[in-house]
Amino acid sequence: MSDKREHLRTPITCSIKIVHAELGEMLVKTRDLSDGGVFVLLDPEQAPPIGSRVTGQVQGLMEEAPIVAMEVVRAEPEGIGLRFVETQ
C-alpha cells in the first residue's frame, strides 16, 4: 500500500481544543502535525464523522493561538485525521 500523503509528518504532542457544531468542545492531544493537517487522539465514540467541519485551537501557549478550520478526513481506532481548510 503506497503512502499518498503530500506533507511530511512531525511527531508532536500538544493540547488542542476541537469544537464541533453538534458535539461541542473537546480537549484532545495531538499525535503528529504536517503542513496539511493534524492527527488527534480521542475515543472513536467521541469522533465527529468523516467530512465534518471543526475548528481547532492549540492550548497552553504564552499567547492565544489562532482558531483554524479543519475537516475530518480519516478515522483510526486511536483518533482522527484533520485537514486544514481555508475559510470563506
Residue, then its C-alpha position, 0 to 999 in steps of 0.5 A: m500500500s503506497d503512502k499518498r500523503e503530500h506533507l511530511r509528518t512531525p511527531i508532536t504532542c500538544s493540547i488542542k481544543i476541537v469544537h464541533a457544531e453538534l458535539g461541542e468542545m473537546l480537549v484532545k492531544t495531538r499525535d503528529l502535525s504536517d503542513g496539511g493537517v493534524f492527527v488527534l487522539l480521542d475515543p472513536e465514540q467521541a469522533p465527529p464523522i468523516g467530512s465534518r467541519v471543526t475548528g481547532q485551537v492549540q492550548g497552553l501557549m504564552e499567547e492565544a493561538p489562532i482558531v483554524a478550520m479543519e475537516v475530518v478526513r480519516a478515522e483510526p481506532e486511536g483518533i482522527g485525521l484533520r485537514f486544514v481548510e481555508t475559510q470563506 
